[in-house]
Amino acid sequence: MLYLTILICFVFFAGVAMTIGEGLWSNTIALFSVLLSGLLAVFGGVPLGVWILEKSGKDDTFSWIFVFTAIWVVFTVSVVIFRVLADRISSVRMKFIPPLEMVSGPLMGMFVAVMFTSFAAYTLERVPIRAGEWDFASASSWQQSAFKYARLPFLSVVSKCAKAEGVDTEFIAK
């Protein structure tokens, strides 16, 4: 669990480093891409992973691998598609007042890093940890807290969306 906690911290710092220099417009598009792709990955990747598992004929001990892989494949493909579509639709970058751009660009980059890190922690906690691949109960209290707090932003987005759409919350439930 220590390595997973370090991985989550690294993902956050890498996300901040990659988005801090981008502008408000680019980071806003990136935030919407991460949110929409994350929702699509959770609600589409889980059934896709189960379907691929059934078609492969493997036993249920491999289910977490198929579901986890399907979630991340759907997420990656949809982020790329959303970003390409956004770049095609909006070929002109919006200009903001320089003081607003200077403050809100990095702030929006922080939001992107938080949501991407939250998505990563959410998928790690929901799929391999719940499948028993990593022993969450034997982790130290700060590691458990780090995962619980890291997954909260994306968990709240997924929960609100599932509640609004009337989706089965078995996979999403706390």
N, C-alpha and C positions, 0 to 999 in steps of 0.2 A: 504493500500500500504506500510505502514511502516514495517509491519510484513513480507511482501514479500521481501522487500529490505534487511531486517535483515537476512532472510532466504538465500538469494543469497550470502550475505557476509559470513554467516556461512558455506555454501556449499564450497565456495572458501577456507576458512581457514581449513576446514576439509579435503579438497582435498590436500592441501599443506601438512598438518600434516601426511596424510596417504602415500604420495608418496615421501616425502623428504628423507626418510631413504632407499628407494629402490635404486637399481643401475641403471646405464644408460640403460642396456639391458632391464630390466624389465619395466622401465618407457617408453622406446621407443615402446615396444609391447603394453603397456597400452594406449599410445597416438594413435597408429594406431587402436586399438580396439575401443576407444571412437569415433574417427573420422568416421570409417567405420560403426559402429553401429548407430551413430547419423544420418548419411546419410540414412542408411537403415530404421531407425525409421521414419524419416520425409517423405521419398518417399514411404514407405510401410505402415506406421502406419496410415496415414491420410486416404488412401482408405480403409484400414482394419476397421478403426473406423466407417466410413460412411457405409460400408457394414454390420457391426454388428448392427448399428442403424436401417438400413432398415429391417434386419431380425428380430429384436426384436419388431418391430411395434410401437416403441415409437415415440412421436412427435419430431419436430426439436428443441424444447427447450432443449432437452437432448444431442444434437449433440456434444457440446463441451466436455461433460464428456466422451463420447465414444471415440472421437478422441484423447483426452488427455491421456486417459487410454491406448488406443491401441499404441500410440507413445511410452509411457514409458514401456509397456510390450514388444514390439518389441525391444526396446533399451536394456532392461535388458537381455532378452533371447539371443540376438545377442552378447552382451558383454561377457556373459558366454561362449557361443559357440566359439567365437573367441579366448578367453583366454585359453580354454581347448585345442583347436586345436593348438594354438601356443605352449603350454606346451608339447603337444604330439610330434609335429614336431621338436621342438627345445628343446630336453631334456638336452642339455649342454648349460650352460650360457656362453656367450662370455666374455672373459677377456679383459679389457682395461688397458691402462697404469694408474697406481694409481692416479697421479695428474689429469689426464683427467676424470677418474671415479669420483673423489672427487668433481670436479667442475660441470661436465656436468650431473651427475646423479640427483642432486637436481634441476638443471636448467630444465632438461627434466620433472621432477616431477612438477615443476611450470607450464610448458606448459600443462601437463595433467590436472592439477587443473583449469587452465584458460579455456581449451576447455570444460571440464565437466560443469563448472559454466556457460559458455556461452551457452551450450546446454540447461541447466536448465532454464536460463533466456529467451532464444529464445522460448522454448516451453511454458513457462508461459505467455510470451508477445503475442505469436501468437494464442494461443488457449483460455484460460479463460479470459484474459484481452480483447482481441478483441471481445469475445462473450459478453462482458459487465458485467461479473461477478464481476470484480473489476474496480472501476472508476479511470482510469489512468489520466484523465484530471484534476481531483481534487487533485491529488498527488502534493507534493511540487516539486520544480524544481530540487532539488538534487536527489529525488527519481526517477524522470523521467530520469534524466541524468544517474543515476546508472544503470537503466534497459537498456537504449539505448546503453551505452558503454559496458555493460556486454554481450549483445547479439551479438555485432559486429563481434567477431572472428568467431563464428559459422555461422552467417548470411553470411559472405563473402565466407566461404567454400561452403555452400549450394547454394548460388547464382552462384558461378563460376561453380560448378558441374551441376546445372540445365541449365545454359547457354551452357556449352559444350555438354550436352546430348540432348538439345532441349526440355526439360521438361516444361510443363505448370507451369508458375511461379505465379499463382494466390495466392497460399498460402504463397509463399516465398517473394513476392514483398514487398519493403519497404513501 
